[in-house]
Amino acid sequence: MTARILVVDDIEVNVRLLEARLTAEYYEVTGANDGPTALAKAAEMLPDIILLDVMMPGMDGFEVCRRLKEDLATRHIPVVLVTALDGHANRIAGLDAGADDFLTKPIDDVMLFARVRSLTRLKLIIDELREREASGRRMGVIASATSRLGGLGGRVLVVDDNERQAQRILAELNLEHRPVLERDPEKAHLTARGPVDLIIVNATAKAFDGLRFAATLRSDEATRHLPILAVVDTDERSRVVKALELGVNDLLPKPVDPQELLARVKTQIKRKRYTDFLRENLDHSLELAVTDQLTGLHNRRYMTGQLNALVNRAVRGGDAVSALMIDIDHFKKINDSFGHAVGDEVLREFAVRLASNVRAVDLPCRYGGEEFTVIMPDTRIEDAQRIAERIRLHVAGSPFRVAQGEEMLSVTISIGVATTLSEHDSPEALLKRADEAVYEAKSAGRNKVVARAA
C-alpha cells in the first residue's frame, strides 16, 4: 500500500534520509524545511501522511500541527510528530495539537513503516467516505455537511485482566466518559456489538491474548470499524508492530499516564464520531437516491433496476412477474379545487394505503405524479388481479382526511394489471401493457381493475 508523504524537518540531511528510506518502500515523498513551507505544501498536495519534526526554529512542529488541524482542507491528514524528546509533556502537547502518532529519533525503520501503513489504511477509509459524502451533496441528495461532534464523552469498553490498571483507567475516564470494564474477551466481544465508541484493550494481558481479541474485532462485520486503543509495553517491539498491522488505531504506553490516556481517548472518539457522521450521510444519500421524498415509497429509478432483474429471470424460465400500474382518478381536480398542499396529502395517504395492502415481497413505487406501480415477483396474473382489487377497495372504502382533518375527500383509483408472457418479453413491454390496461379502466368509468393477459 503506497502513499504520498510530506516530510518536514529544518535539517535537510534528515529530510533526505527519510526520503531515501520511504522511497525505497515505494512511497511518494516531498520535503519541506520550515513550518510555513510545510503548511503551503500540505494545502497544495494534500498528502496522505505528514511526518513533522517538532524542534524547528520559528514555527515549531506543535504549531504547524495545530494549524493543519484547524484548516478544513488538511485537518483529516494524519500527522506523525518526529522528535528527539520522548518526554511525557511533549506527547501531551502533541496530542493536544492534534497529532495522530509519534516517532522518536533515531527513527526505527520497522516502527516507521508500521505506523505509516496503519495511518494510510485509516486515511483511505476516511477519504472514501468524504468523497462519497461530497458526491451526495453535489448531486443534491443530501444537505451540506454539518458537524455533530459536540459532546465528545463516549461509551468506552475496557478489556483488561489487570485489576489495578483497569481501575485506574476507569477512574480517569469516569470524569467525562461512560466506561465499562470486562475481563472476559468473549463477553467483551458481545458487548462490543452494542453501542460502543471505543475499546481499550490490554495488549499485555496474562489471562487472554489482547492482540487476538483485537484481530477478532477486526474480522467481525459488526465491530470492524470500532476504534481500538491498545495498552502496550513499548519494549516489546514485535507486539507493538503486530498491533498496528492488525488494525489497532492507537497505542497507549505502559505505565498508563492519565493525561495521555484522556488525550488519546478524546482523539479516537472524535474521529469515530466524524466517520459515523460520514457513514450516516452516505447511507442517507443512498436512501434518498432510491426513495420518493414525498411518499416514502421507492422511486422510478429503483423500480426500473429491480424490474429489469426480475423480468430477465422470468424470461429465462423463472416464475412470472406481474406489474400493477395505478392512477389516482381525477387527481387534477383535487389540486385545482383544494391546492397542491392537499394534493400532496392525498398522495402520502394513498402511499400508506398502498404499502399496507401489498405483500412483503412486492415493490410499491411512485412512478411519477399521481401514477404508482407495484412490481410483484413470482406472481400469476390472477393473484395480481386479486391484490389489485383489494387495494382498490381499501382506497375507495373510506374517505381521505386532509387539510389537518377539516376535509374528507372520496378518492378512487384505476389499476391496470399485466404479467410476463414469454421468453421474448421485456420490462418495457410489461409496463406498456399495464399502462394500456389503466386506460381501459378509465375509459370504462374509473375505479376499476383491468387485467391485460396479452
N, C-alpha and C positions, 0 to 999 in steps of 0.2 A: 504494500500500500504506500504510494508516494504522496508527497505533499509539497506545498510551497512554503518555505520557511524564511522569515526575516530574522537575521542575527544582528543584534545591536550591542556594540562594545566600543568604548573610546580608544581601545588599543587595537590597531589594525592587525597586528600579528594574531591576536585572539580570534578576530573575525575570520582571518584566513585559515586558521587551524580548524575551527568549527566548520567552515565552508568545505574544506577538503574532506573531513570525516563524513559529513552529511551527503555530499555529492557522490562519494564512493558508494553510498547506500541508495543512490538514485533519487535523492531529494533535490528539488529545485531551490537554490539558496540565493538570497540577496542580502547584502550587508549595509549597515549604517553605523556611523561613528559618534553620533550625538543624539540627544533627545528630540530636538526639532526635526532633524532629518528623518528619524525613525517614525515620528508622527505623520510626516508628509508621505513617506513611502508606504506606510501601513494604509493610509487613506487611498493611495493610488492603486496599489497592487492587491489589497485585501488578502493577505497571506492566510494560510491555514493555521500556522503557529508562529508565535514570536518568542525568540529566545533573547531575553533582555538582561543585560548586565546592570547590577544595582549601583555600583560605585562609579559614577560618571560625573565629570565637572559640569557646573551649570545646572542643568535639569537632570536629577538623578533618576534611577530606574523606577523608584516608587512613584514619582510624579508623572513619568511617562505612562506607567501602567494606569494610574488614576485617570489621566486624560483619555487614554484609549477606551477605558470602560465607561466614560461619560459620553463618548461620541456614539450616536446611534449606528453609524456605519461600521465601527470597529469593535463595539462592545462585546460581540459574540466570538471574537478571535481569542483562542486560548493563549495566555501569556505565562511563560515559564521564566521565573527570575533566576538569574545565574549570579552567584555571589561567593566570595571567599569567606563571608561571615555566616556562620552556621548557628548563630545565637537565637534564643527564644524571641527577643524583641524584634529582630529583623523578620522572622517568619510571621509574627503578628502584624507588623507594619505592612508586609507584602500582601497578606490575606485581606487586610482592611482596604488596601488599594485595589483589590480585585484580582490578584494573581491566582492562577489555577494550580501552579506547582512550583517546585524549587529544585535547582541543581546546585551542588556545592563544588567549587573549584578545588583541586583539578577535577575536571568532569570525567566521570566513568562512562565509557562508551556503552556498556550494557545498560546502565540506568538511563542514559540519554536516549537510546533508541527505543527502550521500553516505554518511556514517558511520551515520546513523540508518536509512537504507534497508538498508544492509548488515547491521547488527546485528538489525534487525527480521526479516529473512529467516532469520537463524540462530536467533533466539528462536522463530519459528513452527515450525521443524523440531523443535527440542528439546521444545517444548510438546506437539506432536502425539505424539512418541514417548513422552513421560512420561505423557500422558493414556491412550494405548493400553496402556502397561505397567501403569498403575494399574488400568485396567479389567480386565485379565487377572488381577491379584491379587484384585480384588473378586469376580470370578467363581470364584476358586479354581483357575484353570487353570495359574497359576504361583505359585511361592512368593514370599514377601516379598523385595523387592529387597535385595541385599547388595552393598556396594561392592567392586569388584575393581580399584581404581585404583592399587594399590601397584605399586612398581617402574616408575616413570614413564620410565625410559630407553627410547628408542624407535628405530625404524628410520627414518632421515631421508635423503631423496633431495635432494641439492643439484644444481641445474641452473644452471650458470654458466660463461661463457666467459672470465671474468676470473680468470686463474690465481692471482694474488696474493691477491685477495679470497676466492676459493674455498678456498685452502689455510688461510687464517686461520680461516674458518668451520669447516672440518673439524677443525683443531687444537683449537678450543674445544669442539666437540661430542663429540670422541673421549673426553673425560673421563667422560661419562655416557651417551652415546648411541652408536648404530651408524650413522654417516653413510656415504653412498656418493656419489661425485661423478660426474656425467655432463655432458659438454659438448654432446652432440648431442641436440636436443629430440626427435627421432624415437625414438632409443634410450631416452631418458628416459621417453617415453610408455609404451613397452613395459615398462620397469622398474616404473613406477608401478602397473601392473596386478597386480604381485606384492604380497607383504606389505610395505606401506609405511605408516608412521604420520603422516608429514608431508613436504611438499615445500617446499623453499626455492628460489625462482626469482629470478634476477636480472632485474628488470623493465627494467634499463637496458643489457642485453647488446647487444653490437655485432654478433655473429655470427648472432643469431636474435632474433625478436620475443618477448620474455618474456610479454607480455600475450596474444599469440596462443596461446602454449603453455598459459597458464592457461585461456583460453577453450576450447581443445581438451580439456583435462582435464574441464572442467565439462560438455561436451557428450557425453562418453563415460560410458555407464552404469556401467562398471567403476571409474571414477575420480572420478565427480562428487561423492562425499561426502568425498573426501580433503581435509584442511585444507591451504591454500596460504599460505605466508608469503612476501610479495614484498619484495625489497630494492629500495628506491625512492630517487630523488632528490627530496626534498620541494620543491625549487624548481620541478620540473616538475608543476605543479598539475593540469593536464589529464590527465596519465597516472596520477597518484595517484587522481583521481576515477574514471577509467575502470577502474582496477584493482579498486576497491571495487564498481563497477557489474557487473563481470564475475564477482564472487563470490569474490575473494581474501579470505581470512579475516582477515589481519592484515598490517601494514606494518612494515618494518624500515628506518629511515632510514640513508642513507649519510653518512659512513663508518660501517661496522658497529661498534657498541660491544659488546664481549664479554659484559658483564653483561646488557645489554638483549637480546642475541641469546638467551642461555640462559633468561632470564625468559620471553620470548615463546614460545620453543620449548616450554618446560615447560607453559605455559598451553594451547597448542594441542594438545599430546599428551594432556594430562589431559582436555581436553574431548572429544577423539576417543575416548579410552577409555570415557568415560561414555556417549557416543552409541552406540558399538559395543555396550556393555552393554545399553542400552535396546533396540537393534535385535535383539540376540540373544534377549533376554527376549521381545520381541514375536514373533519367529519361533517361539520355543519355545511360546508361548501358542497361536499359531495351529495348531502341530502337535498340541498336546495337545487342542485343541478338536475335532479330526477323527480322533484316534487312540485306540484302546483301550489303556489303560496296561498291562494285564496281558499281552496277547498281542502288542502292537506292530502289529496289523492296523488298518485303518481301522474307525471305529465306525459305528453305525447312522445317525447324523446325516449323516455324509459320504456313506454309501451311498445314502441317500434322495435327496439332491440330484443325485448322478450318475445314478441310475436314472431319475429324472424326465426329465432332459435326453435320455437315450438312448431312452427309450420314446416321448417326444414326437417325436423324429426318426424313429423307426421307423414310427409310425402316420401320418406324413406322406409315407410312401413310401420311407423309408430301409431299410437292412438290418435283419434281425430281431435282437432282443436276447433272450438266454437268461439264466435265473437258476437257480442251484443253491441249494436250502435243505438244510442239513446239520445233523444232530443226532447227538451222541455217545451211543451206546447205553448204557443202564444207568448213566448218569453219577452219579445219586443214590447208587447202591450204592458207587461209588468214594469219594464224600465220606463216607458213613456208615461204611464199613469202614476207610478209611485216613486220614480227616480232610481238611479243606479245603485244607491246605497241599499235600497230594499232588494233590488235585483241581486246584489251580492249576497244578501242574507238568504235569499231563496236558493242560490247556488250552493252555499255552505250547508244549509239544511238538507238539500237534496243529496249532497255527497254523503252526509251521515246516514241517511236512509238507504242509499245505495250500498254503502260499505257494510251495513248491518244485515243486508239481505242476500249477500253472496257467500259462497263457501270460502274456507280458509285458503284453498289452492287457487281461487280465482283472483284476477288482477283488475280491480276497478281503476279507471284512469279518466282524467279530464282531457278530452280530445281537443277542445277549443271552444270558446264562447259558451253556449248552452248545450254543447254536444259532449257526450260522455261515451266511453267504451268499457266493456268488460271482456277480458280475454279469459277463456275457460279451457284449461288443459284437460285432455283425456275426457272429453265431453261430447256425447252424441247430440244431434240437433233436438231430439225430443226432450232430453234433460235440460238443455239450454233454454228451450221454449218454456218449460215449466218454471224455471228460475226467473226468467224474464217476466212471466205473468205475476209471480209473487212480488217482484219489485214494483210492477205497475200498480198492483192493488194496494201495496203499502203506501205509495205516494198519493194515490187518489183517495185513499180511505180516510185520511184526516187532514184538515187544512194546515197550512204553514203559518206559524205565529211569527210575525215580523214587526218592524218598526217598534222595537222594545216592547213587544207584546200587545201593542194597541191595534194592530191589524191582523185579520185572519184571511189568508188567501187560499183559495182552492187551486191546486196545481195538478196538472196531468202530464203524462209523458207518452211519447210514441217510441216503440222499440222495434228494431229490425234484428233478426237472428240469422246467422249463416254459419256453416260448418265446412271444414276442408273436404274436398270431393275426391281427389285422385292424386297420383304422383306428379301431375303436371300443374297442380295448384300453386298459388303464391300468396304471400301476405296481402299484397295489393288487391288481388282478385277477391280474397276473402272479405276484406273491409268494404270493397265496392259492392259486393252482394248484400252485405249487411246494411250499407247505406241506401241501396235501392229498396230494400225492404222497409226502411224507415219512411221513405217517400210514399210507399204503398199504404203504410199505416196512416199517414197524414191525409192522403187522398181519400181514405175510407172513413174519415171523420175524426181522427186523432184518438188518443187514449186507448191505443190498441197495440197488440203484439203481432207482428207478421214474420213468418219464417220463410227464407228462400232456400229451398233444397238444391237448386241448381241455377 
